Amino acid sequence: MLSGAPKRTKVRATFNLPYDLIEEARDTVVALAGPPRRLTLAKLVETALRAELDRLRAERVGRLRHRQFPARTEEVRAGRPIG
C-alpha cells in the first residue's frame, strides 16, 4: 500500500461496469435490504471484492508460495481498458 490513510478508512472508488450487472446488483440489494441481512450496494461490492481477492491469493499461493501480493510502488493506471 502506498503511503496515505490507514487501512480502515473508507475511500470513494468509481468504476464503469456493465449495465445488466449493476441492475442485478441493485435488484438484489433492494430484495435483501431489510432484516435480518440489511444489505447495501456498498456491502455487496465489498464482500464480492474481498472474496475475489481471497480467490486470487489462494491461486497465487499454489504457484508462488506467497500469501499476499506485494505492495505496489506506483499508482494504478487509469483509463480505458486494454483490448
N, CA, C and O atoms as a Maestro MAE file, in Angstrom:
{
 s_m_m2io_version
 :::
 2.0.0
}

f_m_ct {
 s_m_title
 :::
 protein
 m_atom[332] {
  # First column is atom index #
  i_m_mmod_type
  r_m_x_coord
  r_m_y_coord
  r_m_z_coord
  i_m_residue_number
  s_m_chain_name
  s_m_pdb_residue_name
  s_m_pdb_atom_name
  i_m_atomic_number
  :::
  1 25 0.856 -1.179 0.000 1 A "MET " " N  " 7
  2 3 0.000 0.000 0.000 1 A "MET " " CA " 6
  3 2 0.893 1.231 0.000 1 A "MET " " C  " 6
  4 15 1.854 1.308 0.766 1 A "MET " " O  " 8
  5 25 0.584 2.173 -0.841 2 A "LEU " " N  " 7
  6 3 1.325 3.428 -0.848 2 A "LEU " " CA " 6
  7 2 1.033 4.179 0.432 2 A "LEU " " C  " 6
  8 15 0.028 3.915 1.093 2 A "LEU " " O  " 8
  9 25 1.899 5.111 0.789 3 A "SER " " N  " 7
  10 3 1.661 5.889 1.999 3 A "SER " " CA " 6
  11 2 0.340 6.631 1.891 3 A "SER " " C  " 6
  12 15 -0.091 7.001 0.799 3 A "SER " " O  " 8
  13 25 -0.285 6.840 3.013 4 A "GLY " " N  " 7
  14 3 -1.573 7.529 2.992 4 A "GLY " " CA " 6
  15 2 -2.405 7.149 4.187 4 A "GLY " " C  " 6
  16 15 -1.887 6.983 5.291 4 A "GLY " " O  " 8
  17 25 -3.697 7.011 3.968 5 A "ALA " " N  " 7
  18 3 -4.652 6.769 5.039 5 A "ALA " " CA " 6
  19 2 -4.499 5.359 5.626 5 A "ALA " " C  " 6
  20 15 -4.010 4.449 4.957 5 A "ALA " " O  " 8
  21 25 -4.925 5.192 6.883 6 A "PRO " " N  " 7
  22 3 -4.909 3.870 7.497 6 A "PRO " " CA " 6
  23 2 -5.840 2.906 6.755 6 A "PRO " " C  " 6
  24 15 -6.731 3.337 6.023 6 A "PRO " " O  " 8
  25 25 -5.631 1.611 6.945 7 A "LYS " " N  " 7
  26 3 -6.396 0.585 6.247 7 A "LYS " " CA " 6
  27 2 -7.907 0.719 6.442 7 A "LYS " " C  " 6
  28 15 -8.656 0.448 5.504 7 A "LYS " " O  " 8
  29 25 -8.371 1.113 7.584 8 A "ARG " " N  " 7
  30 3 -9.798 1.122 7.894 8 A "ARG " " CA " 6
  31 2 -10.560 2.323 7.338 8 A "ARG " " C  " 6
  32 15 -11.788 2.359 7.419 8 A "ARG " " O  " 8
  33 25 -9.865 3.298 6.781 9 A "THR " " N  " 7
  34 3 -10.524 4.458 6.222 9 A "THR " " CA " 6
  35 2 -11.221 4.068 4.927 9 A "THR " " C  " 6
  36 15 -10.651 3.351 4.105 9 A "THR " " O  " 8
  37 25 -12.446 4.534 4.743 10 A "LYS " " N  " 7
  38 3 -13.178 4.250 3.504 10 A "LYS " " CA " 6
  39 2 -12.848 5.332 2.478 10 A "LYS " " C  " 6
  40 15 -12.693 6.503 2.824 10 A "LYS " " O  " 8
  41 25 -12.742 4.931 1.223 11 A "VAL " " N  " 7
  42 3 -12.481 5.862 0.135 11 A "VAL " " CA " 6
  43 2 -13.481 5.627 -0.982 11 A "VAL " " C  " 6
  44 15 -14.028 4.532 -1.115 11 A "VAL " " O  " 8
  45 25 -13.716 6.646 -1.775 12 A "ARG " " N  " 7
  46 3 -14.621 6.526 -2.916 12 A "ARG " " CA " 6
  47 2 -13.845 5.962 -4.090 12 A "ARG " " C  " 6
  48 15 -12.724 6.387 -4.369 12 A "ARG " " O  " 8
  49 25 -14.446 5.004 -4.774 13 A "ALA " " N  " 7
  50 3 -13.866 4.443 -5.991 13 A "ALA " " CA " 6
  51 2 -14.955 4.451 -7.058 13 A "ALA " " C  " 6
  52 15 -16.098 4.084 -6.786 13 A "ALA " " O  " 8
  53 25 -14.609 4.860 -8.246 14 A "THR " " N  " 7
  54 3 -15.574 4.938 -9.336 14 A "THR " " CA " 6
  55 2 -15.192 3.936 -10.410 14 A "THR " " C  " 6
  56 15 -14.048 3.898 -10.861 14 A "THR " " O  " 8
  57 25 -16.166 3.121 -10.817 15 A "PHE " " N  " 7
  58 3 -15.943 2.100 -11.830 15 A "PHE " " CA " 6
  59 2 -17.056 2.154 -12.851 15 A "PHE " " C  " 6
  60 15 -18.191 2.507 -12.530 15 A "PHE " " O  " 8
  61 25 -16.732 1.808 -14.065 16 A "ASN " " N  " 7
  62 3 -17.745 1.591 -15.095 16 A "ASN " " CA " 6
  63 2 -17.945 0.092 -15.211 16 A "ASN " " C  " 6
  64 15 -17.008 -0.643 -15.524 16 A "ASN " " O  " 8
  65 25 -19.152 -0.358 -14.961 17 A "LEU " " N  " 7
  66 3 -19.485 -1.774 -15.011 17 A "LEU " " CA " 6
  67 2 -20.645 -1.990 -15.961 17 A "LEU " " C  " 6
  68 15 -21.377 -1.047 -16.258 17 A "LEU " " O  " 8
  69 25 -20.833 -3.219 -16.451 18 A "PRO " " N  " 7
  70 3 -21.943 -3.491 -17.353 18 A "PRO " " CA " 6
  71 2 -23.296 -3.141 -16.715 18 A "PRO " " C  " 6
  72 15 -23.535 -3.417 -15.539 18 A "PRO " " O  " 8
  73 25 -24.153 -2.539 -17.506 19 A "TYR " " N  " 7
  74 3 -25.469 -2.098 -17.043 19 A "TYR " " CA " 6
  75 2 -26.241 -3.241 -16.392 19 A "TYR " " C  " 6
  76 15 -26.802 -3.070 -15.310 19 A "TYR " " O  " 8
  77 25 -26.274 -4.415 -17.045 20 A "ASP " " N  " 7
  78 3 -27.063 -5.522 -16.514 20 A "ASP " " CA " 6
  79 2 -26.524 -6.021 -15.176 20 A "ASP " " C  " 6
  80 15 -27.298 -6.467 -14.329 20 A "ASP " " O  " 8
  81 25 -25.208 -5.953 -14.974 21 A "LEU " " N  " 7
  82 3 -24.617 -6.365 -13.706 21 A "LEU " " CA " 6
  83 2 -25.044 -5.425 -12.583 21 A "LEU " " C  " 6
  84 15 -25.406 -5.877 -11.496 21 A "LEU " " O  " 8
  85 25 -25.004 -4.136 -12.840 22 A "ILE " " N  " 7
  86 3 -25.408 -3.151 -11.832 22 A "ILE " " CA " 6
  87 2 -26.900 -3.278 -11.525 22 A "ILE " " C  " 6
  88 15 -27.302 -3.209 -10.364 22 A "ILE " " O  " 8
  89 25 -27.711 -3.462 -12.550 23 A "GLU " " N  " 7
  90 3 -29.153 -3.620 -12.320 23 A "GLU " " CA " 6
  91 2 -29.448 -4.855 -11.478 23 A "GLU " " C  " 6
  92 15 -30.287 -4.803 -10.578 23 A "GLU " " O  " 8
  93 25 -28.768 -5.969 -11.760 24 A "GLU " " N  " 7
  94 3 -28.973 -7.183 -10.964 24 A "GLU " " CA " 6
  95 2 -28.521 -6.957 -9.523 24 A "GLU " " C  " 6
  96 15 -29.178 -7.406 -8.584 24 A "GLU " " O  " 8
  97 25 -27.400 -6.260 -9.352 25 A "ALA " " N  " 7
  98 3 -26.913 -5.953 -8.004 25 A "ALA " " CA " 6
  99 2 -27.908 -5.068 -7.263 25 A "ALA " " C  " 6
  100 15 -28.179 -5.303 -6.085 25 A "ALA " " O  " 8
  101 25 -28.454 -4.064 -7.925 26 A "ARG " " N  " 7
  102 3 -29.443 -3.180 -7.288 26 A "ARG " " CA " 6
  103 2 -30.708 -3.952 -6.920 26 A "ARG " " C  " 6
  104 15 -31.255 -3.754 -5.835 26 A "ARG " " O  " 8
  105 25 -31.179 -4.832 -7.813 27 A "ASP " " N  " 7
  106 3 -32.357 -5.654 -7.517 27 A "ASP " " CA " 6
  107 2 -32.103 -6.523 -6.292 27 A "ASP " " C  " 6
  108 15 -32.974 -6.667 -5.434 27 A "ASP " " O  " 8
  109 25 -30.908 -7.103 -6.214 28 A "THR " " N  " 7
  110 3 -30.546 -7.959 -5.085 28 A "THR " " CA " 6
  111 2 -30.527 -7.175 -3.789 28 A "THR " " C  " 6
  112 15 -31.045 -7.632 -2.770 28 A "THR " " O  " 8
  113 25 -29.928 -5.995 -3.828 29 A "VAL " " N  " 7
  114 3 -29.839 -5.160 -2.624 29 A "VAL " " CA " 6
  115 2 -31.232 -4.755 -2.136 29 A "VAL " " C  " 6
  116 15 -31.505 -4.800 -0.936 29 A "VAL " " O  " 8
  117 25 -32.100 -4.366 -3.048 30 A "VAL " " N  " 7
  118 3 -33.458 -3.980 -2.647 30 A "VAL " " CA " 6
  119 2 -34.177 -5.171 -2.024 30 A "VAL " " C  " 6
  120 15 -34.872 -5.016 -1.020 30 A "VAL " " O  " 8
  121 25 -34.018 -6.355 -2.609 31 A "ALA " " N  " 7
  122 3 -34.688 -7.546 -2.091 31 A "ALA " " CA " 6
  123 2 -34.165 -7.942 -0.705 31 A "ALA " " C  " 6
  124 15 -34.903 -8.507 0.102 31 A "ALA " " O  " 8
  125 25 -32.888 -7.643 -0.436 32 A "LEU " " N  " 7
  126 3 -32.270 -8.061 0.827 32 A "LEU " " CA " 6
  127 2 -31.943 -6.886 1.749 32 A "LEU " " C  " 6
  128 15 -31.129 -7.022 2.662 32 A "LEU " " O  " 8
  129 25 -32.571 -5.739 1.516 33 A "ALA " " N  " 7
  130 3 -32.252 -4.538 2.297 33 A "ALA " " CA " 6
  131 2 -32.811 -4.581 3.716 33 A "ALA " " C  " 6
  132 15 -32.287 -3.914 4.608 33 A "ALA " " O  " 8
  133 25 -33.865 -5.356 3.931 34 A "GLY " " N  " 7
  134 3 -34.486 -5.397 5.257 34 A "GLY " " CA " 6
  135 2 -33.834 -6.414 6.174 34 A "GLY " " C  " 6
  136 15 -32.851 -7.064 5.819 34 A "GLY " " O  " 8
  137 25 -34.412 -6.535 7.371 35 A "PRO " " N  " 7
  138 3 -33.874 -7.504 8.329 35 A "PRO " " CA " 6
  139 2 -34.013 -8.924 7.779 35 A "PRO " " C  " 6
  140 15 -34.959 -9.170 7.030 35 A "PRO " " O  " 8
  141 25 -33.167 -9.834 8.088 36 A "PRO " " N  " 7
  142 3 -32.041 -9.660 9.014 36 A "PRO " " CA " 6
  143 2 -30.762 -9.223 8.317 36 A "PRO " " C  " 6
  144 15 -29.817 -8.815 8.992 36 A "PRO " " O  " 8
  145 25 -30.696 -9.293 6.994 37 A "ARG " " N  " 7
  146 3 -29.436 -9.063 6.274 37 A "ARG " " CA " 6
  147 2 -29.061 -7.588 6.176 37 A "ARG " " C  " 6
  148 15 -27.902 -7.236 6.396 37 A "ARG " " O  " 8
  149 25 -30.012 -6.722 5.852 38 A "ARG " " N  " 7
  150 3 -29.775 -5.280 5.694 38 A "ARG " " CA " 6
  151 2 -28.635 -4.988 4.718 38 A "ARG " " C  " 6
  152 15 -27.725 -4.215 5.018 38 A "ARG " " O  " 8
  153 25 -28.703 -5.610 3.564 39 A "LEU " " N  " 7
  154 3 -27.655 -5.479 2.557 39 A "LEU " " CA " 6
  155 2 -27.696 -4.100 1.899 39 A "LEU " " C  " 6
  156 15 -28.769 -3.558 1.635 39 A "LEU " " O  " 8
  157 25 -26.528 -3.550 1.643 40 A "THR " " N  " 7
  158 3 -26.399 -2.307 0.887 40 A "THR " " CA " 6
  159 2 -25.541 -2.614 -0.347 40 A "THR " " C  " 6
  160 15 -24.849 -3.631 -0.389 40 A "THR " " O  " 8
  161 25 -25.590 -1.750 -1.326 41 A "LEU " " N  " 7
  162 3 -24.779 -1.935 -2.523 41 A "LEU " " CA " 6
  163 2 -23.293 -1.909 -2.163 41 A "LEU " " C  " 6
  164 15 -22.512 -2.700 -2.692 41 A "LEU " " O  " 8
  165 25 -22.907 -1.013 -1.275 42 A "ALA " " N  " 7
  166 3 -21.504 -0.934 -0.862 42 A "ALA " " CA " 6
  167 2 -21.061 -2.229 -0.184 42 A "ALA " " C  " 6
  168 15 -19.961 -2.717 -0.442 42 A "ALA " " O  " 8
  169 25 -21.904 -2.786 0.676 43 A "LYS " " N  " 7
  170 3 -21.556 -4.021 1.373 43 A "LYS " " CA " 6
  171 2 -21.477 -5.191 0.399 43 A "LYS " " C  " 6
  172 15 -20.586 -6.033 0.516 43 A "LYS " " O  " 8
  173 25 -22.391 -5.252 -0.555 44 A "LEU " " N  " 7
  174 3 -22.356 -6.305 -1.567 44 A "LEU " " CA " 6
  175 2 -21.044 -6.242 -2.359 44 A "LEU " " C  " 6
  176 15 -20.392 -7.265 -2.566 44 A "LEU " " O  " 8
  177 25 -20.666 -5.056 -2.794 45 A "VAL " " N  " 7
  178 3 -19.436 -4.886 -3.577 45 A "VAL " " CA " 6
  179 2 -18.211 -5.214 -2.720 45 A "VAL " " C  " 6
  180 15 -17.291 -5.882 -3.192 45 A "VAL " " O  " 8
  181 25 -18.189 -4.755 -1.480 46 A "GLU " " N  " 7
  182 3 -17.055 -5.033 -0.597 46 A "GLU " " CA " 6
  183 2 -16.896 -6.536 -0.372 46 A "GLU " " C  " 6
  184 15 -15.783 -7.059 -0.436 46 A "GLU " " O  " 8
  185 25 -17.988 -7.221 -0.114 47 A "THR " " N  " 7
  186 3 -17.946 -8.663 0.119 47 A "THR " " CA " 6
  187 2 -17.470 -9.404 -1.130 47 A "THR " " C  " 6
  188 15 -16.646 -10.314 -1.040 47 A "THR " " O  " 8
  189 25 -17.990 -9.013 -2.295 48 A "ALA " " N  " 7
  190 3 -17.600 -9.663 -3.547 48 A "ALA " " CA " 6
  191 2 -16.126 -9.418 -3.859 48 A "ALA " " C  " 6
  192 15 -15.425 -10.333 -4.291 48 A "ALA " " O  " 8
  193 25 -15.653 -8.195 -3.646 49 A "LEU " " N  " 7
  194 3 -14.257 -7.875 -3.927 49 A "LEU " " CA " 6
  195 2 -13.328 -8.631 -2.983 49 A "LEU " " C  " 6
  196 15 -12.294 -9.143 -3.412 49 A "LEU " " O  " 8
  197 25 -13.686 -8.706 -1.707 50 A "ARG " " N  " 7
  198 3 -12.872 -9.474 -0.749 50 A "ARG " " CA " 6
  199 2 -12.813 -10.951 -1.143 50 A "ARG " " C  " 6
  200 15 -11.753 -11.571 -1.071 50 A "ARG " " O  " 8
  201 25 -13.945 -11.512 -1.559 51 A "ALA " " N  " 7
  202 3 -13.985 -12.921 -1.959 51 A "ALA " " CA " 6
  203 2 -13.094 -13.160 -3.178 51 A "ALA " " C  " 6
  204 15 -12.379 -14.161 -3.231 51 A "ALA " " O  " 8
  205 25 -13.129 -12.259 -4.150 52 A "GLU " " N  " 7
  206 3 -12.301 -12.417 -5.348 52 A "GLU " " CA " 6
  207 2 -10.822 -12.249 -5.014 52 A "GLU " " C  " 6
  208 15 -9.988 -12.979 -5.550 52 A "GLU " " O  " 8
  209 25 -10.480 -11.308 -4.144 53 A "LEU " " N  " 7
  210 3 -9.082 -11.152 -3.740 53 A "LEU " " CA " 6
  211 2 -8.587 -12.394 -3.001 53 A "LEU " " C  " 6
  212 15 -7.454 -12.827 -3.206 53 A "LEU " " O  " 8
  213 25 -9.429 -12.965 -2.146 54 A "ASP " " N  " 7
  214 3 -9.072 -14.215 -1.455 54 A "ASP " " CA " 6
  215 2 -8.827 -15.334 -2.466 54 A "ASP " " C  " 6
  216 15 -7.879 -16.106 -2.323 54 A "ASP " " O  " 8
  217 25 -9.679 -15.422 -3.483 55 A "ARG " " N  " 7
  218 3 -9.542 -16.461 -4.510 55 A "ARG " " CA " 6
  219 2 -8.226 -16.278 -5.289 55 A "ARG " " C  " 6
  220 15 -7.502 -17.241 -5.541 55 A "ARG " " O  " 8
  221 25 -7.942 -15.047 -5.655 56 A "LEU " " N  " 7
  222 3 -6.712 -14.773 -6.394 56 A "LEU " " CA " 6
  223 2 -5.468 -15.057 -5.553 56 A "LEU " " C  " 6
  224 15 -4.475 -15.578 -6.063 56 A "LEU " " O  " 8
  225 25 -5.524 -14.713 -4.259 57 A "ARG " " N  " 7
  226 3 -4.395 -15.022 -3.365 57 A "ARG " " CA " 6
  227 2 -4.202 -16.526 -3.244 57 A "ARG " " C  " 6
  228 15 -3.072 -17.012 -3.299 57 A "ARG " " O  " 8
  229 25 -5.284 -17.262 -3.081 58 A "ALA " " N  " 7
  230 3 -5.202 -18.718 -2.951 58 A "ALA " " CA " 6
  231 2 -4.619 -19.330 -4.219 58 A "ALA " " C  " 6
  232 15 -3.813 -20.257 -4.147 58 A "ALA " " O  " 8
  233 25 -5.018 -18.822 -5.369 59 A "GLU " " N  " 7
  234 3 -4.483 -19.293 -6.649 59 A "GLU " " CA " 6
  235 2 -2.978 -19.019 -6.728 59 A "GLU " " C  " 6
  236 15 -2.209 -19.856 -7.202 59 A "GLU " " O  " 8
  237 25 -2.578 -17.858 -6.266 60 A "ARG " " N  " 7
  238 3 -1.165 -17.464 -6.300 60 A "ARG " " CA " 6
  239 2 -0.348 -18.291 -5.321 60 A "ARG " " C  " 6
  240 15 0.787 -18.657 -5.627 60 A "ARG " " O  " 8
  241 25 -0.892 -18.591 -4.164 61 A "VAL " " N  " 7
  242 3 -0.170 -19.374 -3.159 61 A "VAL " " CA " 6
  243 2 0.240 -20.719 -3.739 61 A "VAL " " C  " 6
  244 15 1.342 -21.200 -3.477 61 A "VAL " " O  " 8
  245 25 -0.641 -21.327 -4.523 62 A "GLY " " N  " 7
  246 3 -0.337 -22.617 -5.118 62 A "GLY " " CA " 6
  247 2 0.843 -22.563 -6.064 62 A "GLY " " C  " 6
  248 15 1.582 -23.540 -6.190 62 A "GLY " " O  " 8
  249 25 1.034 -21.427 -6.736 63 A "ARG " " N  " 7
  250 3 2.102 -21.314 -7.727 63 A "ARG " " CA " 6
  251 2 3.372 -20.682 -7.163 63 A "ARG " " C  " 6
  252 15 4.474 -21.131 -7.478 63 A "ARG " " O  " 8
  253 25 3.234 -19.656 -6.341 64 A "LEU " " N  " 7
  254 3 4.407 -18.874 -5.936 64 A "LEU " " CA " 6
  255 2 4.706 -18.919 -4.438 64 A "LEU " " C  " 6
  256 15 5.724 -18.389 -3.991 64 A "LEU " " O  " 8
  257 25 3.846 -19.535 -3.683 65 A "ARG " " N  " 7
  258 3 4.021 -19.663 -2.234 65 A "ARG " " CA " 6
  259 2 4.075 -18.314 -1.505 65 A "ARG " " C  " 6
  260 15 4.757 -18.188 -0.488 65 A "ARG " " O  " 8
  261 25 3.359 -17.308 -2.021 66 A "HIS " " N  " 7
  262 3 3.240 -16.014 -1.342 66 A "HIS " " CA " 6
  263 2 1.812 -15.869 -0.845 66 A "HIS " " C  " 6
  264 15 0.868 -16.157 -1.581 66 A "HIS " " O  " 8
  265 25 1.644 -15.432 0.381 67 A "ARG " " N  " 7
  266 3 0.309 -15.289 0.930 67 A "ARG " " CA " 6
  267 2 -0.339 -13.960 0.528 67 A "ARG " " C  " 6
  268 15 -1.564 -13.877 0.434 67 A "ARG " " O  " 8
  269 25 0.453 -12.944 0.295 68 A "GLN " " N  " 7
  270 3 -0.078 -11.643 -0.096 68 A "GLN " " CA " 6
  271 2 0.590 -11.197 -1.388 68 A "GLN " " C  " 6
  272 15 1.715 -11.598 -1.689 68 A "GLN " " O  " 8
  273 25 -0.103 -10.376 -2.137 69 A "PHE " " N  " 7
  274 3 0.540 -9.745 -3.282 69 A "PHE " " CA " 6
  275 2 1.472 -8.670 -2.746 69 A "PHE " " C  " 6
  276 15 1.184 -8.076 -1.707 69 A "PHE " " O  " 8
  277 25 2.579 -8.405 -3.425 70 A "PRO " " N  " 7
  278 3 3.483 -7.354 -2.943 70 A "PRO " " CA " 6
  279 2 2.802 -5.988 -2.981 70 A "PRO " " C  " 6
  280 15 1.957 -5.725 -3.836 70 A "PRO " " O  " 8
  281 25 3.184 -5.130 -2.046 71 A "ALA " " N  " 7
  282 3 2.645 -3.771 -2.019 71 A "ALA " " CA " 6
  283 2 3.084 -3.041 -3.277 71 A "ALA " " C  " 6
  284 15 4.229 -3.172 -3.709 71 A "ALA " " O  " 8
  285 25 2.180 -2.279 -3.859 72 A "ARG " " N  " 7
  286 3 2.523 -1.566 -5.090 72 A "ARG " " CA " 6
  287 2 3.458 -0.395 -4.780 72 A "ARG " " C  " 6
  288 15 3.453 0.162 -3.683 72 A "ARG " " O  " 8
  289 25 4.239 -0.054 -5.765 73 A "THR " " N  " 7
  290 3 5.183 1.057 -5.621 73 A "THR " " CA " 6
  291 2 4.773 2.235 -6.491 73 A "THR " " C  " 6
  292 15 5.442 3.269 -6.502 73 A "THR " " O  " 8
  293 25 3.677 2.080 -7.218 74 A "GLU " " N  " 7
  294 3 3.152 3.161 -8.056 74 A "GLU " " CA " 6
  295 2 1.632 3.060 -8.064 74 A "GLU " " C  " 6
  296 15 1.061 2.035 -7.693 74 A "GLU " " O  " 8
  297 25 1.000 4.121 -8.486 75 A "GLU " " N  " 7
  298 3 -0.468 4.129 -8.543 75 A "GLU " " CA " 6
  299 2 -0.961 3.268 -9.699 75 A "GLU " " C  " 6
  300 15 -0.251 3.059 -10.682 75 A "GLU " " O  " 8
  301 25 -2.182 2.777 -9.567 76 A "VAL " " N  " 7
  302 3 -2.834 2.006 -10.620 76 A "VAL " " CA " 6
  303 2 -3.099 2.953 -11.789 76 A "VAL " " C  " 6
  304 15 -3.543 4.084 -11.588 76 A "VAL " " O  " 8
  305 25 -2.831 2.497 -12.989 77 A "ARG " " N  " 7
  306 3 -3.081 3.329 -14.172 77 A "ARG " " CA " 6
  307 2 -4.565 3.415 -14.437 77 A "ARG " " C  " 6
  308 15 -5.270 2.407 -14.419 77 A "ARG " " O  " 8
  309 25 -5.028 4.599 -14.680 78 A "ALA " " N  " 7
  310 3 -6.432 4.829 -15.009 78 A "ALA " " CA " 6
  311 2 -6.583 4.945 -16.506 78 A "ALA " " C  " 6
  312 15 -5.609 5.169 -17.225 78 A "ALA " " O  " 8
  313 25 -7.783 4.795 -16.966 79 A "GLY " " N  " 7
  314 3 -8.030 4.972 -18.386 79 A "GLY " " CA " 6
  315 2 -8.842 3.838 -18.982 79 A "GLY " " C  " 6
  316 15 -9.407 3.011 -18.266 79 A "GLY " " O  " 8
  317 25 -8.888 3.816 -20.263 80 A "ARG " " N  " 7
  318 3 -9.672 2.818 -20.984 80 A "ARG " " CA " 6
  319 2 -8.995 1.444 -20.854 80 A "ARG " " C  " 6
  320 15 -7.769 1.344 -20.822 80 A "ARG " " O  " 8
  321 25 -9.815 0.395 -20.782 81 A "PRO " " N  " 7
  322 3 -9.248 -0.945 -20.695 81 A "PRO " " CA " 6
  323 2 -8.442 -1.312 -21.940 81 A "PRO " " C  " 6
  324 15 -8.749 -0.863 -23.044 81 A "PRO " " O  " 8
  325 25 -7.440 -2.108 -21.754 82 A "ILE " " N  " 7
  326 3 -6.635 -2.584 -22.868 82 A "ILE " " CA " 6
  327 2 -7.419 -3.642 -23.622 82 A "ILE " " C  " 6
  328 15 -8.041 -4.510 -23.010 82 A "ILE " " O  " 8
  329 25 -7.395 -3.577 -24.940 83 A "GLY " " N  " 7
  330 3 -8.051 -4.605 -25.732 83 A "GLY " " CA " 6
  331 2 -9.322 -4.132 -26.238 83 A "GLY " " C  " 6
  332 15 -10.023 -4.868 -26.932 83 A "GLY " " O  " 8
  :::
 }
 m_bond[331] {
  # First column is bond index #
  i_m_from
  i_m_to
  i_m_order
  :::
  1 1 2 1
  2 2 3 1
  3 3 4 2
  4 3 5 1
  5 5 6 1
  6 6 7 1
  7 7 8 2
  8 7 9 1
  9 9 10 1
  10 10 11 1
  11 11 12 2
  12 11 13 1
  13 13 14 1
  14 14 15 1
  15 15 16 2
  16 15 17 1
  17 17 18 1
  18 18 19 1
  19 19 20 2
  20 19 21 1
  21 21 22 1
  22 22 23 1
  23 23 24 2
  24 23 25 1
  25 25 26 1
  26 26 27 1
  27 27 28 2
  28 27 29 1
  29 29 30 1
  30 30 31 1
  31 31 32 2
  32 31 33 1
  33 33 34 1
  34 34 35 1
  35 35 36 2
  36 35 37 1
  37 37 38 1
  38 38 39 1
  39 39 40 2
  40 39 41 1
  41 41 42 1
  42 42 43 1
  43 43 44 2
  44 43 45 1
  45 45 46 1
  46 46 47 1
  47 47 48 2
  48 47 49 1
  49 49 50 1
  50 50 51 1
  51 51 52 2
  52 51 53 1
  53 53 54 1
  54 54 55 1
  55 55 56 2
  56 55 57 1
  57 57 58 1
  58 58 59 1
  59 59 60 2
  60 59 61 1
  61 61 62 1
  62 62 63 1
  63 63 64 2
  64 63 65 1
  65 65 66 1
  66 66 67 1
  67 67 68 2
  68 67 69 1
  69 69 70 1
  70 70 71 1
  71 71 72 2
  72 71 73 1
  73 73 74 1
  74 74 75 1
  75 75 76 2
  76 75 77 1
  77 77 78 1
  78 78 79 1
  79 79 80 2
  80 79 81 1
  81 81 82 1
  82 82 83 1
  83 83 84 2
  84 83 85 1
  85 85 86 1
  86 86 87 1
  87 87 88 2
  88 87 89 1
  89 89 90 1
  90 90 91 1
  91 91 92 2
  92 91 93 1
  93 93 94 1
  94 94 95 1
  95 95 96 2
  96 95 97 1
  97 97 98 1
  98 98 99 1
  99 99 100 2
  100 99 101 1
  101 101 102 1
  102 102 103 1
  103 103 104 2
  104 103 105 1
  105 105 106 1
  106 106 107 1
  107 107 108 2
  108 107 109 1
  109 109 110 1
  110 110 111 1
  111 111 112 2
  112 111 113 1
  113 113 114 1
  114 114 115 1
  115 115 116 2
  116 115 117 1
  117 117 118 1
  118 118 119 1
  119 119 120 2
  120 119 121 1
  121 121 122 1
  122 122 123 1
  123 123 124 2
  124 123 125 1
  125 125 126 1
  126 126 127 1
  127 127 128 2
  128 127 129 1
  129 129 130 1
  130 130 131 1
  131 131 132 2
  132 131 133 1
  133 133 134 1
  134 134 135 1
  135 135 136 2
  136 135 137 1
  137 137 138 1
  138 138 139 1
  139 139 140 2
  140 139 141 1
  141 141 142 1
  142 142 143 1
  143 143 144 2
  144 143 145 1
  145 145 146 1
  146 146 147 1
  147 147 148 2
  148 147 149 1
  149 149 150 1
  150 150 151 1
  151 151 152 2
  152 151 153 1
  153 153 154 1
  154 154 155 1
  155 155 156 2
  156 155 157 1
  157 157 158 1
  158 158 159 1
  159 159 160 2
  160 159 161 1
  161 161 162 1
  162 162 163 1
  163 163 164 2
  164 163 165 1
  165 165 166 1
  166 166 167 1
  167 167 168 2
  168 167 169 1
  169 169 170 1
  170 170 171 1
  171 171 172 2
  172 171 173 1
  173 173 174 1
  174 174 175 1
  175 175 176 2
  176 175 177 1
  177 177 178 1
  178 178 179 1
  179 179 180 2
  180 179 181 1
  181 181 182 1
  182 182 183 1
  183 183 184 2
  184 183 185 1
  185 185 186 1
  186 186 187 1
  187 187 188 2
  188 187 189 1
  189 189 190 1
  190 190 191 1
  191 191 192 2
  192 191 193 1
  193 193 194 1
  194 194 195 1
  195 195 196 2
  196 195 197 1
  197 197 198 1
  198 198 199 1
  199 199 200 2
  200 199 201 1
  201 201 202 1
  202 202 203 1
  203 203 204 2
  204 203 205 1
  205 205 206 1
  206 206 207 1
  207 207 208 2
  208 207 209 1
  209 209 210 1
  210 210 211 1
  211 211 212 2
  212 211 213 1
  213 213 214 1
  214 214 215 1
  215 215 216 2
  216 215 217 1
  217 217 218 1
  218 218 219 1
  219 219 220 2
  220 219 221 1
  221 221 222 1
  222 222 223 1
  223 223 224 2
  224 223 225 1
  225 225 226 1
  226 226 227 1
  227 227 228 2
  228 227 229 1
  229 229 230 1
  230 230 231 1
  231 231 232 2
  232 231 233 1
  233 233 234 1
  234 234 235 1
  235 235 236 2
  236 235 237 1
  237 237 238 1
  238 238 239 1
  239 239 240 2
  240 239 241 1
  241 241 242 1
  242 242 243 1
  243 243 244 2
  244 243 245 1
  245 245 246 1
  246 246 247 1
  247 247 248 2
  248 247 249 1
  249 249 250 1
  250 250 251 1
  251 251 252 2
  252 251 253 1
  253 253 254 1
  254 254 255 1
  255 255 256 2
  256 255 257 1
  257 257 258 1
  258 258 259 1
  259 259 260 2
  260 259 261 1
  261 261 262 1
  262 262 263 1
  263 263 264 2
  264 263 265 1
  265 265 266 1
  266 266 267 1
  267 267 268 2
  268 267 269 1
  269 269 270 1
  270 270 271 1
  271 271 272 2
  272 271 273 1
  273 273 274 1
  274 274 275 1
  275 275 276 2
  276 275 277 1
  277 277 278 1
  278 278 279 1
  279 279 280 2
  280 279 281 1
  281 281 282 1
  282 282 283 1
  283 283 284 2
  284 283 285 1
  285 285 286 1
  286 286 287 1
  287 287 288 2
  288 287 289 1
  289 289 290 1
  290 290 291 1
  291 291 292 2
  292 291 293 1
  293 293 294 1
  294 294 295 1
  295 295 296 2
  296 295 297 1
  297 297 298 1
  298 298 299 1
  299 299 300 2
  300 299 301 1
  301 301 302 1
  302 302 303 1
  303 303 304 2
  304 303 305 1
  305 305 306 1
  306 306 307 1
  307 307 308 2
  308 307 309 1
  309 309 310 1
  310 310 311 1
  311 311 312 2
  312 311 313 1
  313 313 314 1
  314 314 315 1
  315 315 316 2
  316 315 317 1
  317 317 318 1
  318 318 319 1
  319 319 320 2
  320 319 321 1
  321 321 322 1
  322 322 323 1
  323 323 324 2
  324 323 325 1
  325 325 326 1
  326 326 327 1
  327 327 328 2
  328 327 329 1
  329 329 330 1
  330 330 331 1
  331 331 332 2
  :::
 }
}
